[in-house]
Each structure stands twice: as structure tokens, then as C-alpha cells.
Amino acid sequence: MSVQQPSGAPRPRWSWALRDAWVLSGRGLRRISRSPEELMLMLFLPTTLLLMFRYLFGGAIDTGDVTYVNYVVAGIIVVSIAFNATTTSVAVANDMLEGIVERFRSMPMVSAVVLVGHVAAAMLRNLVSIVVMVGVGLLVGFRPVAGAGQWLIALGLLALFALAVSWLAVVLGLLARTVEGASGMAMPLVFVPYVGSAFVPPSTMPPGLRAFAEDQPVSVVVDAVRALFMGTPLGNTAWLAALWWAGILLVVVPLAGRLFRRRSLRG
């Protein structure tokens, strides 16, 4: 990937690492365009969920002063990010099993940037998913009242959440021994939002389940983004979401590096 310049001062190592990460991000995105299954996880399934909850279940769920479509869009966005995480886990496991990492190690590049490339591709997929989900939401009645500042904070929280979940997906992909195993290990990321405030108010749940649903880390992201979109009281949700997912990020990034070194050295 990285080729030494024939003349002049050599580029710093970090510059080559960024270039390699960019090239590998493009590799991840090209794989999506050639894989209908990944496009389905990225766009079709979240859109179907939004339409299903909007038109089939929404009329039976009481969300108080907020209409159901305004309630559910934040949850759908979070679920779409979780769907994208399964793609990342599978891609990482596939790379570790197919020997491409050994090929990268034989080239003048920092082999660990393969993980950065996967995460960068995941962030671009998540950005597309967020735009599409907001667009479809607007078509079916979603009417946010957020100003520019509130949109920026909401997108910042979603970006932090997506970054942490993407690195968590990398860890799961490194732990998996088969591609199918990677897909299965990442599935809990998809279902955790359901046991939260993504689709129904936790106040309708039994006491024990309600306590978990109100305080689990995905719910605080959903609650914060929803409050920012709709201009309702934010409470402690924004800083709790930032604290939760920054903490998870600080754990999973070095863990991913350690697992990658162990797997790649083992060959």
C-alpha cells in the first residue's frame, strides 16, 4: 500500500498510515456495492422497520404528547447503526480467516490500519443510513423542531455511538472463529435497542425490565437524540450517553488492537 517516494524527504509514518486507512476504507465501501445483502442490512431492513412500526404498530402505542412517528425515528436510526455493526464484524472475521492480513503484513504498511479501514467504512455507512432514515421519516410524518445546535449535538452523539459500536463490532469479529460466528456474535447489538426506549416507552414494561430499559446505554442515546430532535426536556441523557459510549470506546479500541496483534501473529 505505502510506497517510498523516489526523492525528497520521506513522508512521516502517520501520513502513510492515514493513506493506507483511506485506501482500505474504499475497499470496504466497494464491497458494499457488490453485496446486495449488505445493502439490505444498511438500508432496506431499517426502512422496513420504520414503515412497519409507523403504520402497523404505531397506532397501538401511547407515546404521550409526542406522536409515534416523532418518537420512533431516533430508535430506528440507532437500530440501523447496529445493523451496520454486523457487517463490520463479518468483514473483520472474513479478513482474519482469508489470509489478507498476512498479505498486508508482507507490504510496507501498518497492518493494524486494516481495522481503522473497517471502522472508517462503517462510519460512512452509518452516515448514509442516518441521512436515509431521516429522509424516509420526513416522508412518513417525522417533524423535528431542532435548531442547528441541537442537530449538531444529536449528530455528535450518534457519531460517538456509531464509532464505539463499530469498534465493538471489530472486537467481536476478531473473537469469532468463523464468519457465521461473527454474524451471530454481533446480533445482540441489534436486539439490545428493543429492550430499551427505542420503540416503546419503558413505562409500559414490568418493573425489573423497566429499570434496565431506562438506564441501559443504548436507551440514553435514543432518549437524548429524541429530545434534541423534538425540543423536549433533555435531562441528564446527553451527558450520560457521552459518558457511557466514550467509556466503552476507551475499552474496545485497545482491546481490538491487542486481539488483532495476537490473531495476526498467530497466523
N, C-alpha and C positions, 0 to 999 in steps of 0.2 A: 504493500500500500504506500509506504513512505519511501521516496527516492531522494538520495542526497543530491543537492544542486551541484552542477559541474564546476562552478566557480563562485567566488564571493563567500561571505560568512555563512556558515551553516545555520539553518533555522533552529530555534530552540525546540527542545523536546516537546514542550506543551503544545507548540504550534502544529507539529506533526500529529500529536495525539488528537487535537481538535479536527484536523483534516481527515484523519482516519475515522473518527467518530461520525463525521458528516457523511463520508462515503458509505459507512455501514448502516447509517440511518436510511439512506436512499435505498440500500439493499432491502431493508425491512419493508419500506413502502412499496417497492416494486413487487415484493412477494404478495402484498395485499391485492394489487391489481390483477394478479394471476390466480387468485384464490377466491372463488365465489363464497366458500364457507366463511372466510374471514370478513368479507364484505357483509355477509348476513349477520354475523355477530356484532359488527361495528354499527350497522345502520338499520337493517331490517327488523331484528328482534326488538331493540328498544322502541322503534317506531310502532311496531305491532302492540307492544305492551302499553304504550301511551294511548293508542286508539282503543284498545280493549278496556283499560281502566277508565278512560274518559267516557266511553259510550255504553259499556256493559255493566260495570260495577259502580261507576261514579254516582249514579242516582240513588244508590242504596247506602252511601257512606256520608255521614254527617260530619262536616268539617267546620261547623260554626259559621263565623262571619266571612270566611274565605271560601269562594266557590271551589268545587273539587278540582277543576282543571288548573286553577291557580295553585292549589295545594300540591298536586301530584307532579308537576313538571320538575321541581327540584329533585324529587326522588327518582324520576326516570333518568335524569342526567347522571346521577350518581350510579345507578344501575348500568347505564351504558359504559361508564368508566370501568366498572367491574367486569363487564363482558370483554372489554378490550384487554383486561389483565390476563384472561385465559389465553388469548392469542399470544401474549408475551411469554407466558410460561411454556407453552408448547414450542414456540420458536427457539427459546433458550435450550430446552431439553433436546430439541432436534439438532441444534448446533453441537452440543456436547456429545451426542451419540454418533453423528455422521462423520466426525473427524475434521470438520472445518477449522476447529480451534487449533488442532495440531498444524494445519496448513498455515494459519495465521502466525503461529509461533515460529515458523521457519522463515517468515518475512521480516523485514526491518520495520516493525511496528510494535506498539504496546498492545499485547494480545488482549489485555483486560478491557480495551475500548470496545470490544465486541459487545460487552454488557451495556456500555454507555450508548452504543448504537441502537440496541434494542429498546432502551428506555426513551431515547430521543424519538424513535419511530412511534413508540406508544403515546408519547405526549402529542405528536402531530395527529395521530388517530383520534385521541381524546378531544383535541381542539375541533376537529371536523365533527365528531359526534355531538359536542356541545352546541355548535352552530346549527346542526341539523335538528336536534331535539328542540331547541328554542324556536326554530323556524316552523317546525311541524306544530309545536304548541301554539304559536300565534295563529296558525290556520284553524285550529280547533277551539279557540276561545281564550287562550292564555293571554292575560292582560297585565303585565308587570307595571309597577308605578315607580320603579327605582330610577334615581338620578345617576349621573355619570360616576360619581364617587361610590355609590352603592354597587353599581355594576362592577367597578374595578375591584372592590373588596370581595364581592361574590366570586369573580373570576380568579382572584388571587387564592381564595380558599379552595376553589375547585382545582386549581393548578397544583397547590400543595398536596391535596388529597390524591390527585392523579399521579403525581410524582412518587409519593410514598407507596401507593398501591402498585405502581409499575415495578418499583424495586422489590416489593414484597413478592410480586409475581416472578421476578428474576430468581429470588431465593428458592421459591417452590420449583421452578424449572431446573435449578441446579441440584435440588434434593431428589428429584424424580429419577427413576432408573429407566423409565420408558416414556415415550411421547404420550401414550394413553394415560400413563400415571400422572404426568404433568397436567393434563387436562382435568383429570379427576381431583387432583390436589388443589387446583385453582377454583373449583366450583363453589366451595364455601364462601369465597369472596363475592360471588354473585348472589348468594342467598342471604347473607347477613343483613343487607338493607331491608329485606322483607320482615325481619324480626326487629323492626325499628319504626321510625316515623315516616318512612318513605311513601307508603301507600295509604295507611290508615292512622288516625290519631292514637297514640299509645293509651290514652284514657279509656278506650274501649276494651282493653286487654285485661286478663286476670292480673291480680296484684303482683305476683312474682315476675311474670313476663313483662308487665308494665315497667317495673323497676329497671329491668335490663334494657328494654326498648328505649326508655327515655335517656339513659346515660351511656349507652354504648357509642363508640367513636364515630360510627357512620351516621347515627341519628343527629349528633351535634352539627355535623357538616350540613345535613339536609335541612335541619331547623334554621341554621344561620343563613344559608343561601335563600331559603324560602322567605324568611323575614326580610332580607335585603331586597329581594325581588318585589315583595308586596308592601313594603313600608310598614310592617308590623313591628312591635317591640322585639329588639334583638336579644335582650337579656345578656346572659354570660356565654351564649352559644358560640359567638365568633372566636373569642379568645380560647375557649375550651377546645374548639375544633383545631385551631392553630397549634395549641399545646399538645393535643393528642397526636396529630399527624406529623408534627415536627419531631416529636419524641420517637415515633415509630420509624421515621426516616433516618434518624441518627443511629438507630439499632440495625436496620436492614441493609444500609449501604455497606458498612464494614463487614457485616456478616456475608453479604453477597461476594465481596472481594475475597474473603477467606475461603469460602466454599469453591469459588472459581479457581483459586490457586491450587487447592487440594485436588479438585477434579482434573484440572489440566495437567498437573504434574504427574498424576497417576496414569494419565493417558487412557 
